[in-house]
Amino acid sequence: MERIVDRPGALDVHQASVMACVRVWHERELEEHVAEFATTVHGLLALRDWLEALGVSQVAMEATGVYWRPVWAVLEDRFELMLVNARHVKQVPGRKTDVKDSQWLCQLLEAGLLRASLVPPKPIRTLRNLTRYRKTQINDRTREVARLHKTLEDTAIKLSIVATNIMGKSGRDMLNGWLPARRTRRCSPISRVAGCVRRSQRCVRPWSAL
């Protein structure tokens, strides 16, 4: 196959290790460098130095799930990176090893036959993680409010009749009014609900501004 990329590097990324391959041509003689690195910070920094020492210009990586993210974060400032879908580079069925996978991926990159997956720039990735986390917290708040409403209904407290929003100001004032009942010797149903309300409020209150 015709060479499109000079000195390509390929990474087969797993949870605990990265199998790396670099193809170097000396006139018409091919030399393949294969090495395995840990996915710890120390191991990824060693991988970066190893690729730089071999003069790699472009790196393609194949990974399952989110294992590619720490590798990408360490290498993105030094190399031109390409994340590829494992199904697009699948070899002919047969004996499969991590070394063969990295060598095959490196050969495809050298020939310019890989199609990169979309990886947004770092600011967009940071914003995406923040908005997804915020959405998760809002969903958790909604579940806590629903659980609180169900607990009140189970104890025949129809707070929703007099308060449109049980987590609004009037609803919280009524809930807080039941809390002193826990100081009595005998624990009434209302005081038991008030204890649940207090725990729920600790979960929900910090997100009331969302």
Residue pairs with C-beta under 8 A, 6 or more apart in sequence:
1 107
1 110
1 111
1 113
2 111
2 112
3 25
3 110
3 111
4 110
4 111
4 112
5 57
5 58
5 109
5 110
5 111
5 112
6 25
6 57
7 22
7 23
7 24
7 54
7 55
7 56
7 57
8 22
8 23
8 56
8 57
8 58
8 59
8 60
8 106
8 109
8 110
9 20
9 21
9 22
9 51
9 54
9 56
9 58
9 59
9 60
9 79
9 106
9 109
10 20
10 21
10 22
10 59
10 60
10 61
10 62
10 102
10 103
10 105
10 106
10 109
11 18
11 19
11 20
11 21
11 47
11 59
11 60
11 61
11 62
11 63
11 71
11 102
11 105
12 18
12 19
12 20
12 61
12 62
12 63
12 98
12 101
12 102
12 105
13 39
13 61
13 62
13 63
13 64
13 67
13 68
13 71
14 39
14 63
14 64
14 67
14 98
15 39
15 67
16 38
16 39
17 36
17 37
17 38
17 39
17 98
18 36
18 37
18 38
18 39
18 43
18 44
18 47
18 71
19 34
19 35
19 36
19 98
19 99
19 101
19 102
20 34
20 35
20 36
20 37
20 47
20 50
20 51
20 102
21 32
21 33
21 34
21 99
21 102
21 103
21 105
21 106
22 32
22 33
22 51
22 54
22 56
22 106
23 30
23 31
23 32
23 106
23 107
23 110
24 30
24 31
24 32
24 33
24 54
24 55
25 31
32 103
32 106
33 54
34 99
34 102
34 103
35 50
36 98
37 43
37 44
37 46
37 47
37 50
38 44
39 67
39 70
39 71
41 74
44 70
44 71
44 74
44 75
45 74
47 71
47 74
47 75
48 74
48 75
48 78
51 59
51 75
51 78
51 79
52 78
56 79
57 79
57 80
58 79
58 80
58 81
58 82
58 109
59 75
59 79
59 80
59 81
59 82
60 81
60 82
60 83
60 84
60 105
60 106
60 108
60 109
60 114
61 68
61 71
61 72
61 81
61 82
61 83
61 84
62 83
62 84
62 85
62 86
62 89
62 101
62 105
63 71
63 83
63 86
64 86
68 83
72 81
72 83
72 119
75 81
76 122
81 119
82 109
82 114
82 116
83 116
83 117
83 119
84 105
84 114
84 115
84 116
84 117
85 115
85 117
88 114
88 115
89 104
89 105
89 108
89 114
91 100
91 101
91 104
105 114
108 114
119 125
120 128
134 210
137 207
137 210
138 207
138 210
140 203
140 207
141 203
141 204
141 207
141 210
144 200
144 203
144 204
145 166
145 167
145 200
145 204
147 200
148 166
148 167
148 196
148 197
148 200
148 204
149 160
149 166
151 193
151 196
151 197
152 158
152 159
152 160
152 166
152 193
155 189
155 190
155 192
155 193
157 190
157 193
159 166
159 171
159 174
159 175
160 166
162 170
162 174
163 170
163 171
163 174
165 171
166 175
167 204
167 208
172 201
175 194
175 197
175 201
178 190
178 191
178 193
178 194
178 197
179 194
179 197
179 198
181 188
181 190
181 191
181 194
182 191
182 194
182 195
184 191
